[in-house]
Amino acid sequence: MASRDRPYRGTILPALALCLGLYVPVVHGLTLEVGIYEQKPDVYIAKDGRPAGILGELLNEIARQEGWTIHTQSCNWAHCLKLLAEGGIDLLPDVYYTPERAKTFSLHHVPALHSWSQVYARPEHALRSIEDLRNHMIAVLEGSTQQDYLQTTLSSLQIEARTEPVQTLETGFQQVQARLSDAVAADFYVGELFAQQYQLVATPIIFQPTQAFYAAPKGRHPEVLAAIDRHLSAWQSEPDSFYYRTLDSWRLPRTQSLLGRHGLWIVGGLSGLLALTLIATLLLRIQLGRQRRLLRRTERRLDAILEAIDAAVSIKGLDRRYTFANRKHEEFLGLGEGGLIGLRDEDTLTDTDSLDSIARSDQAVIVSRERSVSQMTVRPRQGEPRVFLTIKAPMRDPDGALEAICTVATDITERLRAEETAHHLSVYDTLTGLPNRRTALAHLTQMIEAAQQGRSIGALLLIDLDGFKRINDMHGHATGDEVLCSIADRLRASVRDRDLVSRVSADEFLVLLDSLGGNVNDAARNAMHVAEKIRLAICNSAFSIQNKPAYVTASIGLTLIQAESQTSDSVMREADMATHRAKQHSGNQVTFYEQGLQSEVEQRLWLEHDLLQAIGTPQLVLHIQPQFGCDGRVTGGELLARWTHPARGAVSPALFIPVAEETGLIGLLGSWSLQFACDALLSLQKLGETYPLSLNISPKQLMEPQFTEYIRDTLESKGVPGNRLIFEITEGVLIRDIQAVAQRMQALSLLGIRFSIDDFGTGYSNLAYLKRLPLYELKIDKSLVQDVPNDSDSIAIVQLILAMADQLNLRVVAEGVETEAQSRFLFEHACHALQGYLLARPMPFDAWLDVVRTRQRPGPGLSA
């Protein structure tokens, strides 16, 4: 119940409050009693009595800006929670979110700190996975989320291990160092502080990504929580804000300036180089006379040959003056015949980079006295720059002394442009200019090799844009391309120069983070920091689509590149699994890869294979759960798919229905279900029963192009009237394209098909669709029913749904009715029909026919 309680209370009730014009004023001059337990570096009490640590510094800054006075009260974790529940303190930092705590305390909405848990042990303990914790004792903070998670996980996996509660996490680290415990589970910010202090190491066992909040007693200080949300939201949208500076102050070491440490040596070295250059220049001038005489004798011999060569040929004395240049060279510089003789490069060129390149290549020949080949770009005074493949050779006098430099420069500009274009197409994405998938995989392979050699750990982030296809479908591919280019720019701005950003498919990007730290803890922390920064960069600022603001979110899967990483394919698969997990949890979040995902992949493989084999066999059947009116009569029934696997037993619809939708089997499954429903209606009709049957229809099946024609043909071939079928759809289908959904539903309603909204009250909060769609029925979700008539919020929502349905002339069915009290409440408030275990459990359809026959037999003393 807790996991489903939060969504509808977090959407419907705040929406009602906003509609009524409610507001919470910001109150200045508050005095807040803040409970603080010792949890460095997250939070602790400084010597001056003020809050300290990451969350303490954030609270101090908010209090300063809001004009609050902070009083601190020291307590251990369990005592702090008790004080908060009893109202003994006004605020408690570093409270991780759980549904139970959300019921007990008041929390703000913007997370103050993103974290996860990790297991730490002595270096000699080889703990690689949660399976390695078998027969070990793990110290955990008493009453913490780590304690709950480990106890539940170890029990479900049947791993025999003990958890030892401690009052402070530092006590847990001390116990492991003293060999009183084998390992300790801690938040990674705390772990990185104490692991080094107590000579422990971080293991690869990372679990339970969490979010830390400031908590207040239930129903108290809404203005304080609203102010905290306001500051956190503003800070987290700015990369250089007080929030990120505070995080960095607890993580980033200061580096000493290179010039400050070696300034005198650098200046001395440069002075020496300058002196050597001056000496070399002086020596060259001395040799100038002899070089000129030699050049006169040789130039006549070369003129005829060099004028015919398709290259710029020149001879330059050691004084850097030209003594010969063929026509090709002079034409490039825009000079007439003989115009270059006696000039230096500075006399014909003004581009500093060109002059530096020529001088360096000349000097290389002079120093080495050897032939050199180089490539250089030269920009003439007029015209575009050109790239030359330059061959320079020393020329000697009869005594063997160097007296000139001969240069043969071939223009290769056009060839390089062609090669560059071909190279760019092979390694870069043509739309965004980012490296493509092949380039990214090659770089990933290099990072894996470096990690296996014991160098720094890296990370791979796979970024999948949420719902990007809708932008292309609604606004066109040109608009979609503009958004992709803008996202590429935001990604480049969010990472370091040495990191690689790549576009690997239509709406997927990949980021490779290098040198994140020497241990798993540092690497995981830094990777999560960058991933969250990227997520905020994408979703916190609007994109302009047709001059209107639009927001895009992203699901980010994250995996570390470390010594255990095997191949680029395996690392990509890990990131893909993590991204898929993020999307399954509504997207717009960062998810770490976990080893447990591997079992999910294996489960999906057999589900896909065996489900195809099961359709049309006795393994897969439809059960019926009847619906009853207030007079006890049956008013309808819902057909529910049930799969009994020959080896694995009963398989939950929550497992195989999503797989059928994703793999395309939903069409085959839906056709089988429709045929069964029609036959079931005919069987009931023979017994004189004419109530309708409800059938769940998937969004993908509903929007298939030929779906309406298929329904018409099936009804005609079976001889079943359309008004005996009710198609149940979820609110989620309406988010996709309500206009297209409305058109499809109108076409089906002309065949007599009636529609019901399943799980109403827990999903899509925009109620405008109720008057735009041809609806017949609303089904109140069992999560709302199970708390009536004892929960005031549930009562209010159910009454609101019933009143709204009455105004819109819609039938209402309540699901999950299990008690007489629920039944009385719903019928007293004009609910039309009930469905649940109190009335009848789902049963095979043949069994229901037997029930119908039994109910129709006359009782004792009655004639047939």
Buried (B, 14 or more C-beta within 10 A) or exposed (E): EEEBBEBBBEBBEEEEEEEEEEEEEEEEEBEBBBBBBBBBBBBBBBEEEBBBBBBBBBBBBBBEEBEBEBEBBEBBBBBBBBBBBEEBBBBBBBBBBBEEBBEBBBBBEBBBBBBBBBBBBBEEBEBEEBEBBEEBBBBBBBBBBBBBBBBEBBEEEEBEBBBBEBBBBBBBBBBBBEEEBBBBBBBBBBBBBBBEEBEBBBBBBBBBBBBBBBBBBBEBBEBBBBBBBBBBBEBBBEEEBBBBEBBEEBBEEEEEEEEEEEEEEEEEEEEEEEEEEEEEEEEBEEBBEBBBEBBEEBBEEBEEEBEEBEBBBBBBBBBBBBBBBBBBBBEBBEBEEEBBBEBBBEEBBEBEEBBEBBEEBBBBBBEEEEEBEBEBBBBBEEEEEBBBBBBBBBBEBEEEEBBBBBBBBBBBEEEBEEEEEEEEEEBBBEBBEBBBBEBBBEBBBEBBEBBBEEBBBBBBBBBBBBEBEEBBEEBEEEBBEBBBBBBBBBBBEBBEEEBBBBBBEEBBBBBBBBBBBEBBBBBBBBBBBBBBBBBBBBBBEEBEBEEEEBEBBBBBBBBBBBEEBEEBEEBBBBBBBBBBBBBEEEBBBBBBBBBBBEEBEEBBEEBBEBBBEBBEEEBBBBBBBBBBBBEEEBBBBBBBBBBEBEEEEEBEEEBBBBBBBEEEBBBBBBBBBBBBBBEBBEBBBEEEBEBBBBBBBBBBBBBBEEBBEBBBEBBEEBEBBBBBBBBBBBBEBBBBBBEEBBEBBEBBBEBBBBBBBBBBBBBBBEEEBBEBBBBBBBBBBBBBBBBBBEBEBBBBBBBEBBEBBEEEEBBBBBBBBBBEEBBEBBBEBEBBBBBBEBBBEBBEBEEBBEBBEEEEEEEEEEEE
